[in-house]
Amino acid sequence: MDEIKEQFKIHIFLKAISRKIFGSVLSHEENGTCYVGRLAVQPNMQNQGIGTALMGEIEKYYKPKRFELFVGSKSDKNIYLYQKLRYNIYETIKYECGDIENFYMEKRRP
């Protein structure tokens, strides 16, 4: 909780609400890159365009040269969403602590 409180000082948090919060995304811009993280939508609200809408709002808010995020290599639905939004995998990092692999994805502005 302390980490999240600290992030409020330098990040933009967006949330999707319909009586309750059912989606959110965290982002911040640094040196021409907007770092996007923690996109989350309640399971019963997924596949309704909420994640796409939250990402669209982040992309409207910031005007960097590029956007960057990472996703677990086994998160097929998330990878599909980001690729649909024109994010491309530019780096794969495998961690030595087991079978954990992350894809780093980016979207560059024209």
Secondary structure, 3 states (H helix, E strand, C coil): CHHHHHHCCCCEEEEEECCCEEEEEEEEEECCEEEEEEEEECHHHCCCCHHHHHHHHHHHHCCCCEEEEEEECCCHHHHHHHHHCCCEEEEEEEECCCCEEEEEEEEECC
